[in-house]
C-alpha cells in the first residue's frame, strides 16, 4: 500500500466513514491513478477534467456512478491533499429526477408468492413490511426482534444510525415460522459462509427469479419493496414525518418525493375542470355551430 493510499484510508477511518464507502473511494482513486499511470499527488484540475470527460463520454457512466467518483476525488484532494481548488474544479453531475415504478399491494403479494425459498421469501417480506434497505435487512440479528414492543431494531443503518421500525403481527408470524424451520442463531438471515449474513447479490438474484416467475411486467428489486412500503403507507394516510423516521431519511425533503408517487392521493384530487358549469350549446345560444374549413 502506497503512503498516499494509507493516509487517505486513515483520514476516512478518523472520520468514521462506512467500510463500504472507504472501499469504494479507494477503488475510485486507484482507477483515476491507473488512467494516467501517475500518483494523484502529481495530477491536478486538468487531469480531473479529462478523466470526468472520459467517464462520461467513453465509459458512459450514469450520473449516480459518476457521482461516486467525484465524491472520492473530492475527499482525496480536499481532506488528504488539502487542495484549495476542489469545489470549483471537481463539479458534481446533476442527477435526473426520475420516479421509480411502484408495485401495487396485489403485485407485491403476487411477487412474494413466487419467491422460491423460505429464507428469501421471509427476507423480502421483511423489507416490504418494514421499509428496510436491503443491507439493513440482511444484517438483522435474531436479537433485533422485540415481540413485546412489536419493533425491529435496525443497528447502524445508513449514516451509521440506529433506529426502530414497526413489527407487524403478520410479519412476526412469518418470522416465527421461519425461525422454527431454519433455527438461525446469530444473523437472522445467515449466508453460505459461516458467521456471515446473506449477501446482497443473493437477494437480488432471488428477486430477479421471482419476478420472472410472477409474470409481472414491472421491474422488481429489493428497493422496489421499500418504495412500495413508503407509498402504500402514504396512501393509507400515514403522515410523512412518521414515514421519514421509519425509512431512516436524514431530511424530510427526501421522504417528500414519495408524495409524487402516491397516485391514489394525487390522482384522486378533483380537477377544477370538473367544477366548471356545463357550457350552453351554440343552438341554445341562437348561433350556429362552427363549420369545418
Buried (B, 14 or more C-beta within 10 A) or exposed (E): EEEBBEBBBEBBEEEEBBEEBBEBBBEBBBBBBEBEEEEBBEBEBEBBEEBBEEBBEEEEBEEEBBBBBBBBBBBBBBBBBEBEEBEEBBEEBEEEEEEBBBBBEEBBEBBBEBBEEEBBBBBBBBBBBBBBBBBBBBBBBBEBBEEEEBBBBBBEBBEEEEBBBBBBEEBBEBBEEBBEEBEBEEBBBBEEEEEEBBEBEBBBEBBEBBBEBBEBEBEBBBBBBBBBBBBBBBBEEEEBEEBBEBBBBEEEEEBEEBEEBBEEBEEEEEEEEEEEEEEEEEEEEEEEEEEEE
